[in-house]
Amino acid sequence: MKYLCLVYREEKKVDGMSRSEFAAFVAEHRAYREVLRKSGHGIASEGLQPVRTATTVRMRNGKVTTTDGPFAETKEQLGGFFLIDARDLDEAIRLASKIPAARLGSIEIRPVRETEPP
């Protein structure tokens, strides 16, 4: 089963890292991404640009509106994702708990809705 692991962390904590701390943090994520890939659990993963680059789109009464920034103000912001293949939720939790960013924020695990081809 596929699970999307949404990585949330406080951008201020990441922004406050020294260059070497940030480089080590990124290297940890790349290494874990490779562990997931080699084990057959990793499907895709990417980091996201800072929340200040986000645009929120809404459609109301046939009219599209856009807002600069995220949907809602929160302490933690969505910073990236891992799409994994896991046997069940227990395995997904075990895999997600090893994502380095879990130490700075949280990992939301959501099953991917399987859709049948048309």
N, C-alpha and C positions, 0 to 999 in steps of 0.2 A: 504494500500500500504506500502511496506517496503522501508525504507530509511536508508542509511549508513551515519552516522555522523562521519566524520574523524576529529580527535582532533589534531590540530597543536598548538605547543607552542615552545618557545625558551628554549632549554634544559639548557642554562646558567642560566635562571631565576629559574628553578626548582632545578638545582644543587646548586644554591646560597641560598636555603632555609635552615634554621636550621632544626634539627631533628624534633622538635616539630611542626614547620610550615609545614614541609613535611607530617608528620603524620596527621595533621589536614586536609591538602589538599586531601590526600588519603581517609580519613574518609568521607569527603564531597562527593567524587565521589562514594564511596560505598553506602552512604545513598541515593544519587540520583538514582543510579542503582536500589536500592530496591524500590524507589518510582515508577520508570518506570515499574518494574516487577509487582508490586501490582496493578497498574492501567491498566495493559494489554498492555502497549506500549513497554515495554522492551523485546527484544528477546535475545540479547547477548551484552556483552561489555567486553573489556579487555584493559589493558595498554600494551604498547610495551617496550621492552628493549631499551636503548639509541641508537641513530643513529649510533654510532661507531660500533655497533654489526651487522649492516645491511650488506647484500651482494646483489649486483645487478646482475641479470642474463640477458644476451642478446643472441639471436640466429641470426647470420648473415651468409648468404651463407652456411648454413648447419653446422656451427661451433658454439659451445657454448663457451661464454666467461663469466667470472665472475669478478666483481670489488668489492673490499672492500668498504663499505660505501654506502651512499644513491645515488640515480640516479643523483641528481643535488645538488649543493650548494644552500642553501636557509637560510634565517634568522630564519624561523620557521621550526621545524621538526615534522613529524608525530609521535605522542606519544601514540595513542590509537584509539579506535573506540567504538561507540554505534550502534548497529543495532536495529532500532525501527520500530514499526508498527504505522502508523499515517493515519488519514483520507485523508489528502491532504498535500500539501507543506506548507500551512499556519500553520497547526498543527505541522508539523515537525519542522518548524522554532521556534515555541513557545517552544517545548520540548527541542530543541538543545540549545536555548538561556539560559536554566537553567543548562547546563553542567558547573560545576565549572571552568574547564579549559578555557572556553570562556573569562574569565577575564584576562588570561595571553597570549592568542593567538587568534586562530580563530577555528571555526567549519565549515568544508565543508560538505554540505548536498548533497547527490547524491541518486536519486531514484535507487532502485535495479531493474535490468532488469529481468522481469519475463520470464522464459523459460518454454515452454510446455514440458511435458514428452515425450520421444521418442516413 
